[in-house]
Amino acid sequence: MVPISYSVRNLMVRKATTGATALGIGLVVFVFASVLMLGAGLERAMGRSGSPDVAIVLRAGSDAETSSGIELPAAGLVTASPEVVARRNGRPDAVGEVIGILSLDKVGEAGVSNVQVRGVPEDVYQFRPGVRIVAGRAAAPGSDEVVVGAAIRARFRGTNLGQSFEIKKNRMVRVVGIFEDRGSSFESEVWGDIDTVRSAFGREALVSSVRVRLRSPGHFDAFRRSIESNPQLGLTVKRESVYYEELAQGTTMFLTILGMMIAFFFAAGAMIGAMITMHASVAQRSREIGTLRALGFSRGKILASFLFESVVLSLLGGAVGAAASLAMGLVRFNLVNFATFSEIVFTFVPTPSIVLSSLVFAGLMGLLGGFFPAVRAARMNVLDALRA
């Protein structure tokens, strides 16, 4: 086996080409890791919105709350199911909510974007204990007051604390509070009184969805059978966690495919760069290769030595790119969710598995980029190499 120190020394000798190639590979790994972190951030934001012991009920055939409508008598039958937890006051632990989409002007950039407005009952904070008012106060029931998620605070005109915006023509609502929910997608919404939102979006006597807290996650199947088997209701039941996973699928797939396409072309360029670097190295070290062969090192060992050198070079760049990508965890990203056509804000989420995958990706680039130069080095004739 050719000493490892020999391969490492050759990389150190060619500092300029080693650095340039490593930086190119690092850029590819940075893009690759950022794409994975972006998908993980979207999944986390949507996943934190769902709870395993909560079921969401929609109108049959609806994929999202925005396209669903449930009449109030049917909603009452849903919450009366025996699988639903009862609160201390005897009322079912459930909420019916109304969803509307509102176009608001962006702050600091031209154009408008869609924001999801959720009409909630007074006891919504009891149903969602993770939601906290971090500035101001909760909106008063029956009023034209709203609270805004922390992720979109001041991102749109009129959405900062104390400001007002138009929810309906000639009807203004005032922001009296800012809320957080552990980074979930709820933080990209505006919450107002359910009757106010109903009136603004013309959804009287309806709710978009009904959420119920089950006695345990194991009661889900019985609850779903009891609701979906009643043809008069015309409703469908999903676990809340599954519902948000499905909402995120289309957007996550789009981001992943787009990002991987970009990473693929970047990777092709980086591998070509590594290949050129290694070919140049082989050409410059012909006598060294001939000497190694004359000393008894086999073709296989020469091949392994050059492949090792290429992989080390790629891992060096990969480590730089992966380390740089960790800074993306401080960045917030916003896009329109394809399922709801409303804007959602989330962060890049770095995880150990993503960092490991990025380093493996870098190693594969080095292996592929260095293969043909390594084969060329291994196939050199001893006498021709010594005469070079």
C-alpha positions in Angstrom: 0.0 0.0 0.0 1.3 3.4 -1.0 1.8 5.4 2.3 -1.1 7.7 3.1 1.3 10.5 4.0 2.5 10.4 0.3 -1.0 11.3 -1.0 -1.6 13.9 1.7 1.8 15.5 0.9 1.0 15.8 -2.8 -2.2 17.7 -1.9 -0.2 20.1 0.3 2.4 20.7 -2.4 -0.3 21.8 -4.9 -1.9 24.4 -2.6 -3.5 26.6 -5.3 -5.1 23.8 -7.3 -6.1 21.9 -4.2 -7.7 25.0 -2.7 -9.6 25.9 -5.9 -10.9 22.4 -6.4 -11.9 22.0 -2.8 -13.8 25.3 -2.8 -15.6 24.3 -6.0 -16.7 21.0 -4.3 -17.5 23.0 -1.1 -19.9 25.2 -3.1 -21.7 22.1 -4.5 -22.0 20.6 -1.0 -23.3 23.9 0.4 -26.1 23.9 -2.2 -26.8 20.2 -1.6 -27.0 20.6 2.1 -29.1 23.8 1.9 -31.7 22.1 -0.2 -32.0 19.2 2.3 -32.2 21.7 5.2 -34.9 23.7 3.4 -37.0 20.6 3.0 -36.4 19.6 6.6 -37.5 23.1 7.7 -40.7 22.9 5.8 -41.5 19.5 7.2 -40.7 20.6 10.7 -42.9 23.7 10.4 -45.8 21.6 9.1 -45.1 18.7 11.4 -45.2 21.0 14.5 -48.6 22.1 13.5 -50.0 18.6 13.9 -50.5 16.5 17.1 -50.8 12.7 17.1 -53.9 12.7 19.3 -55.8 15.3 17.2 -58.0 14.4 14.3 -59.1 16.9 11.7 -62.4 16.6 9.9 -63.0 18.0 6.5 -65.7 17.9 3.8 -65.3 14.7 1.8 -63.2 15.3 -1.3 -61.4 18.3 0.2 -57.6 18.2 0.3 -57.2 21.3 2.5 -59.2 23.5 4.9 -59.3 26.3 2.3 -61.6 24.1 0.0 -63.7 22.6 2.8 -67.0 23.6 4.3 -68.9 21.9 7.1 -72.4 23.0 8.2 -72.7 23.8 11.9 -75.2 20.9 12.8 -72.7 18.4 11.3 -69.9 19.9 13.2 -71.9 19.5 16.4 -72.4 15.8 15.7 -68.6 15.4 15.1 -67.7 16.9 18.5 -70.3 14.8 20.3 -68.5 11.5 19.4 -67.6 9.3 22.4 -63.9 9.1 21.3 -63.5 12.9 21.9 -62.0 14.0 25.2 -64.2 16.0 27.5 -62.8 19.1 29.3 -63.4 19.7 32.9 -66.5 21.8 32.2 -67.9 18.8 30.3 -67.6 20.4 26.8 -65.8 18.4 24.1 -62.2 19.3 23.6 -62.6 20.5 20.0 -62.6 23.6 17.8 -64.4 24.5 14.6 -62.5 27.1 12.5 -63.0 29.1 9.4 -60.2 29.7 6.8 -59.9 32.5 4.4 -57.1 33.8 2.1 -56.3 37.4 2.0 -53.9 39.3 -0.3 -51.7 41.8 1.5 -49.0 44.2 0.3 -45.5 43.2 1.2 -43.3 45.5 3.2 -39.9 46.4 1.7 -40.6 44.8 -1.7 -43.0 45.2 -4.5 -46.1 43.0 -4.9 -48.6 41.2 -2.8 -48.8 37.7 -1.4 -51.5 35.5 0.1 -51.9 35.2 3.8 -54.1 32.6 5.5 -56.6 34.1 8.0 -58.0 31.7 10.5 -61.3 32.4 12.4 -61.0 30.8 15.8 -63.3 30.4 18.8 -62.5 32.0 22.2 -61.3 28.7 23.6 -58.7 28.0 20.9 -55.8 28.6 23.3 -57.1 25.9 25.5 -57.2 23.5 22.6 -53.7 24.6 21.5 -51.7 25.1 24.7 -48.5 25.5 22.8 -49.6 28.8 21.3 -48.3 31.8 23.3 -49.1 35.5 23.0 -45.6 37.0 23.1 -46.6 40.7 22.5 -49.8 42.5 23.2 -52.9 40.5 24.1 -55.4 38.0 22.6 -58.1 39.3 20.4 -61.4 40.0 22.2 -64.3 37.7 21.1 -66.7 39.3 18.7 -64.4 42.2 17.9 -62.6 43.4 14.8 -59.3 42.5 16.4 -56.7 40.0 15.3 -53.4 38.4 16.4 -50.6 37.8 13.9 -48.1 34.9 13.8 -44.5 35.9 14.7 -43.2 34.6 11.3 -45.2 37.2 9.3 -45.1 40.1 11.8 -44.4 43.3 9.9 -43.8 41.3 6.7 -47.0 42.8 5.3 -48.5 46.2 5.5 -50.5 46.7 8.6 -49.5 43.4 10.3 -47.3 44.8 13.1 -48.6 45.3 16.6 -51.0 48.3 16.9 -51.4 48.5 13.1 -54.5 47.8 11.0 -55.3 46.3 7.6 -58.4 45.7 5.5 -59.9 42.2 5.9 -62.8 43.2 3.7 -63.6 46.2 1.7 -64.2 49.1 4.1 -63.7 46.8 7.1 -60.5 47.2 9.0 -59.1 44.9 11.7 -56.5 45.9 14.3 -53.5 43.9 15.3 -53.6 43.6 19.1 -51.2 40.7 19.7 -48.4 38.6 18.3 -48.3 34.8 18.9 -45.7 32.0 18.6 -46.2 28.2 18.3 -42.7 26.6 18.4 -42.0 27.6 14.8 -45.1 25.8 13.3 -47.0 26.9 10.2 -49.6 28.6 12.4 -47.0 31.4 12.9 -47.6 32.3 9.2 -51.3 33.0 9.8 -53.5 35.7 11.1 -56.1 34.7 13.7 -59.3 36.5 14.3 -62.7 36.0 15.9 -64.6 33.2 14.1 -67.7 35.3 13.5 -65.6 38.3 12.2 -63.8 36.0 9.7 -67.1 34.3 8.7 -68.6 37.6 7.9 -65.6 38.9 6.0 -65.3 35.8 3.8 -69.0 35.1 3.4 -68.9 31.7 5.2 -71.9 32.1 7.6 -73.2 29.0 9.2 -70.1 27.0 8.2 -66.7 26.0 9.5 -63.8 25.0 7.3 -62.7 22.2 9.6 -63.3 20.6 12.9 -60.4 19.5 15.1 -61.0 17.1 18.0 -58.7 15.8 20.7 -59.1 12.0 21.0 -58.9 10.0 24.2 -55.7 8.5 22.8 -54.1 8.1 19.3 -55.5 4.6 19.3 -59.1 5.8 19.2 -58.5 7.3 15.8 -59.8 4.4 13.7 -63.0 4.1 15.7 -63.6 7.8 15.4 -63.0 7.8 11.6 -65.3 4.9 11.1 -68.1 6.5 13.0 -67.8 9.8 11.0 -67.1 8.5 7.5 -69.7 5.7 7.7 -72.5 8.3 8.0 -73.4 9.2 4.4 -75.5 12.1 5.6 -72.5 13.9 7.0 -70.3 13.6 3.9 -67.1 14.1 5.9 -63.5 12.7 5.8 -61.2 12.3 8.8 -57.4 12.5 9.0 -54.8 12.5 11.7 -53.7 16.1 12.0 -50.1 15.1 11.7 -50.8 13.2 8.5 -52.9 16.1 7.1 -49.9 18.5 7.5 -47.5 16.0 6.0 -49.7 15.8 2.9 -50.0 19.6 2.7 -46.2 19.8 2.7 -45.6 17.0 0.1 -46.1 19.0 -3.1 -44.0 22.0 -2.0 -41.2 19.8 -0.5 -41.1 17.7 -3.7 -40.8 20.9 -5.8 -38.0 22.3 -3.7 -36.1 19.0 -3.6 -36.3 18.4 -7.4 -35.4 22.0 -8.2 -32.5 22.0 -5.7 -31.2 18.6 -6.8 -31.2 19.7 -10.4 -29.1 22.7 -9.5 -26.8 20.6 -7.3 -26.5 18.0 -10.2 -25.2 20.6 -12.6 -22.9 22.1 -10.0 -21.7 18.6 -9.1 -20.9 17.8 -12.8 -18.8 21.0 -13.0 -17.0 20.2 -9.7 -16.3 16.6 -10.8 -14.9 17.8 -14.1 -12.7 20.3 -12.1 -11.5 17.5 -9.8 -10.8 15.3 -12.9 -8.8 18.0 -14.6 -6.8 18.6 -11.4 -6.1 14.9 -11.0 -5.2 14.4 -14.7 -2.7 17.3 -14.3 -1.3 15.7 -11.2 -0.8 12.4 -13.0 1.0 14.2 -15.9 3.3 16.1 -13.6 4.1 13.0 -11.5 4.9 10.5 -14.2 8.4 9.9 -12.9 7.1 9.4 -9.4 4.6 6.9 -10.6 7.3 5.1 -12.6 9.5 5.0 -9.5 6.6 3.6 -7.4 6.0 0.9 -9.9 9.8 0.1 -10.1 9.8 -0.2 -6.3 7.2 -2.9 -6.5 3.9 -1.2 -6.0 1.2 -2.8 -8.0 -1.2 -1.1 -10.5 -4.0 -1.7 -7.9 -2.1 0.1 -5.2 -1.3 3.1 -7.5 -5.0 3.2 -8.5 -6.0 3.1 -4.8 -3.5 5.9 -3.9 -4.8 8.3 -6.5 -8.4 7.5 -5.7 -7.7 8.1 -2.0 -6.1 11.5 -2.9 -9.2 12.5 -4.9 -11.6 11.5 -2.1 -9.6 13.3 0.5 -9.6 16.4 -1.7 -13.4 16.1 -2.1 -14.0 15.5 1.6 -11.9 18.6 2.5 -14.2 20.7 0.2 -17.2 18.9 1.5 -16.4 19.7 5.1 -16.0 23.4 4.2 -19.3 23.4 2.4 -21.2 21.5 5.1 -19.8 23.8 7.8 -20.8 26.9 5.8 -24.3 25.5 5.3 -24.9 25.4 9.1 -25.1 29.2 9.0 -28.3 28.8 6.9 -30.0 27.7 10.2 -30.2 31.5 11.0 -32.0 32.3 7.7 -35.8 32.5 7.3 -37.3 31.5 4.0 -40.8 32.2 2.7 -42.7 30.6 -0.2 -46.3 29.9 -1.2 -47.6 26.5 -0.2 -49.0 24.8 -3.3 -51.8 23.2 -1.3 -53.2 26.4 0.4 -51.8 29.1 -2.0 -50.8 31.1 1.0 -47.4 32.2 2.2 -45.6 30.2 4.8 -42.4 31.2 6.5 -39.9 28.7 7.9 -36.2 28.2 8.7 -33.5 26.0 7.3 -33.1 23.0 9.7 -29.5 21.5 9.9 -29.5 18.0 11.2 -26.6 15.5 11.8 -28.0 13.2 9.0 -28.0 16.1 6.5 -24.3 16.9 7.4 -23.4 13.2 7.0 -25.3 12.9 3.7 -23.4 16.0 2.4 -20.0 14.4 3.3 -21.0 11.2 1.6 -22.1 13.1 -1.5 -18.7 14.9 -1.5 -16.9 11.6 -1.2 -18.8 10.2 -4.1 -17.9 13.2 -6.2 -14.3 12.6 -5.4 -14.5 8.9 -6.2 -16.2 9.6 -9.6 -14.0 12.6 -10.5 -10.8 10.8 -9.6 -11.5 7.4 -11.2 -10.3 8.0 -14.7 -7.1 9.8 -13.7 -6.4 7.0 -11.2 -6.9 4.4 -14.0 -4.6 6.4 -16.2 -1.9 6.5 -13.5 -2.2 2.8 -12.8 -1.9 1.8 -16.5 1.3 3.8 -17.1 4.2 1.8 -18.5 7.1 1.8 -16.1 9.8 2.6 -18.6 7.8 5.4 -20.3 7.0 6.9 -17.0 10.6 7.0 -15.9 11.7 8.6 -19.2 9.1 11.4 -18.9 
